[in-house]
């Protein structure tokens, strides 16, 4: 081969350095081979577990299904089954992630398998040490020869294996086959670390000249949305890196893992030199938090990245109607016309008199998931039972018969035989399973339920007993998944169905009281229609979505503040309880949900069995903040968000702080980049002052961060250790004991502040113009010197200009202004104290 030909070939190579101790992060991946994994139908033993996410070992969830037991017996500790031909087509770009991460959500047990390939160029031949990490199984091949394997197959629990292999001088072909059994949420990834050996680099062959590939990666690395959320106007992505050549752009827009909508797709050309990618007007895009997969292609070389943003059709929705009756009608109309086409929307349509082929088709499309017992089919089934019980005569006869067949064939609890991976253990799922059994048996009292073998009346009686036991637990301890925005609507889904449809008066009455209690908790934790506070389980798509979250729609209907998205669990059911079944929400909750006067509310309560979560909330008309007190300090977290604040009347003007569970953005980790905390911090809050102290695990990312959407605020600035913000009349300061880093590129550019290191203390201080400082600068000057000093026995002390000496004790008590707040004494019922806000 001539020197010129060699130069051309080399130019079609993605070259990256690979230092000792670093992960190999550039790969070519094959498609995911998927094969359904069914085992014989069998019952399981177990009950609702109110502590399932209080993990004892890292963030490992211990419950095991028969499919995992059988899969482990078949494959754990045995050579993985390399079950497909080698193929590797698409490029994996890391964007700071050390892993090749294909995690996701599978609704039935499914065996996954994927090939990955890269090229390592070694300066000289020699032995190297590699560390292979995965949760499932993996086989490593070097230059065509098998070099090692591992097969822990621990569900979502990482293991590592060190492998010594020989590299030759020059090009070395590295291939990995990795596989696992996916059950619901699956952490499906591998990581290969280069621990020691000769000097090496990555040299991955590609289809385009390296300069173009480098520019494509740099453009995606810097790319972000122009705004942190959209309630109108054109949605567009921008980047600071212009491509040197024309590129094809494909954008695929989809919802979270529960969304049933077909992704929306756009394709267009991006001329060389352009740095803005206009997508479409907000109203042309589906509402809710959406993932935009952006793929750039040049001469056959494609590079992709996923970006997340909230879309809300607030411009179309306008202001909420003045009367409750009108808002109820609006809510039903909104769901009937604009929601995802599921059984919740079908119920709203039937309640509005919109029966017929279109409504029947929504129900028909939902039935396969119920018939096949997909995970989360209970979410679909409860509103379907409402449709069948209240409006069955409006369904086409053949469809009604198929609905009845699906009802009779469903698996209603783990003690009935099945081979699914429905999640029986969490509080919200348990309620829906028991509600469904109770109501289904009543709808078909003389029919035989296939899996239990019971007649409908017997099935209903068993369900009623379990519903009553669930209500006993709720009335004693309330929400296990404490104060959680995504799980309020799911609990309300079941409770509203019981209130409206339960044959037994005691169950209906207790369910109605539970509905009102949940609405009271929302009202006390909301700030102008937006839940603000610590949450036991959170996701990026529920934290970053403010206006389009279902709780916002519920607040709009009940109290007149909020907006609608397109995904609903409970809104039409709650609307029907209010419209048709006599449910009445206490009038005084409206003034609590949206404070309009000079009142400051302090709200302390406990949730979860044995009061394991003690929660504190403080709000005025201008700002709000909520936190978890004494909650699992320094332990591995799951999906808990333990400090959250809002400023002013702009729903997007929110701040929370966490330790990322993974570096991959828009990933499926629990915890993820924004949802939850890798390591839970020590948190104290007294009114508008909070201290958040992180001592993070060495195995987890080496920074903590705050969601700080600078462009949303009326004013914002970052100065060394401090960041200040104003929204409306409200002010906020964040202060850390290390210099803050503003993220200026990538998906969260302009919205994220980082504190490098695993040991960091944050101070959060809220205030407002009414406290005597007319400007943000004046207010900042008063609070800029706030600091945390250590006292005896682990005590933390802050000298606050307004509160004086505030002492945060190691047992989570707080002493300030002559008061002692002791979370150990907080009750499930809680205590709300109304104060005069200082001016």
Buried (B, 14 or more C-beta within 10 A) or exposed (E): EEEEEEEEEEBBBBBBEBEBEEBBBBBBBBEBBEEEBEBEEEBBEEEBBBEBBBBEEBBBBEBEBBBBEBBBEEBBEEEBBBEBEEEBEBBBBBBEBBBBBBBBBBBBBBBBBBBBBBBBBBEEEBEBBBBBBBBBBBBBBBBEEEBBBBBBBBBBBBBEBEBEBBBEEEEBEBBBBBBBBBBBBBBBBBBBBBBEBBEBBBBBBBBBBBEBBBBBBBBBBBBBBBBBBBBBEEBBBBBBBBBBBEBBBBBBBBBBBBBBBEBBEBEEEBEEEBBEBBBBEBEEBBBBBBBBBBBBBBBEBBBBBBBBBBBBBBEBBEEBBEEBEEBBBBBBBBBBEBBBBBBBBBBBBBBBEBBEEEBBBBBBBBBEBBBBBBBBBBBBBBBBBBBBBBBBEBBBEEBBEBBBBBBBBBBBBBBBBBBBBBBBBBBBBBBBBBBBBBBBBBBBBEBEBBBBEBBBEBBBBBBBEBBBBBBEBBEEBBBBBBBBBBBBBBBBBBBBBBBBBBEBEEBBEBBBBBBBBBBBBBBBBBBBBBBBBBBBBBBBBBBBBBBBBBBBBBBBBBBBBBBBBBBBBBBBBBBBBBBEBEBEBEEEBBBBBBBEEEBBBBBBBBBBBEBBBBBBBBBBBBBBBBBBBBBBBEBBBBBBBBBBBBBBBBBBBBBBBBBBBBBBBBBBBBBBBBBBBBBBBBBBBBBBBBBBBBBBBEEBBEBBBBBBBBEBBBEBBBEEBBBBBBBBBBBBBBBBBBEBBBBEBBBBBBBBBBBBBBEBBBBBBBBBBBBEBEEBEEBBEBBBEBEBEEEEEEBBBBEBEBBEEBBBBBEBBBBBEEEEBBBEEBEBEBEBEEEEBBE
